[in-house]
């Protein structure tokens, strides 16, 4: 036979014991790292900005090519990071080489100079200059013809 639980006076639930509160597990806080001082802090407090950098290409959106997203813990640190990048040379051939690398690493291989130009938005002289820059900056053990 089925028995009904009776609620006792002064208790939190019908089983006679105190009611337990259900707690949600704590969710991890997303952290960021300051590009200047390497301090970790909550992502919601991050100060971000873009700086010119010829080695930076966006994986999917070529609108952001040549711009690096930097993160800082304060406006003052972001200003210092921006100043450091302002003094760094912007090498156009480096940017073109990175665009070519992105085009060659995703999807079907490119066989002709024209198809590579279509994928990168570069003209043949720019592609040749980018390849020359890339080959000149290879580590010694991977240089062509070594």
Buried (B, 14 or more C-beta within 10 A) or exposed (E): EEEEEEEEEEEEEEEEEEEEEEEEEEEEEEEBBBBBEEEEBEEEEBBEBBBBBBEBBBEEEBEBBBBBEBBBBBEEBBBEBBEEBEEEEEEEBBBBBBBBBBBEEEEEEBEEEEEBBEBBEBEEEBBBBBBEBBEEEEEEEEEEEE
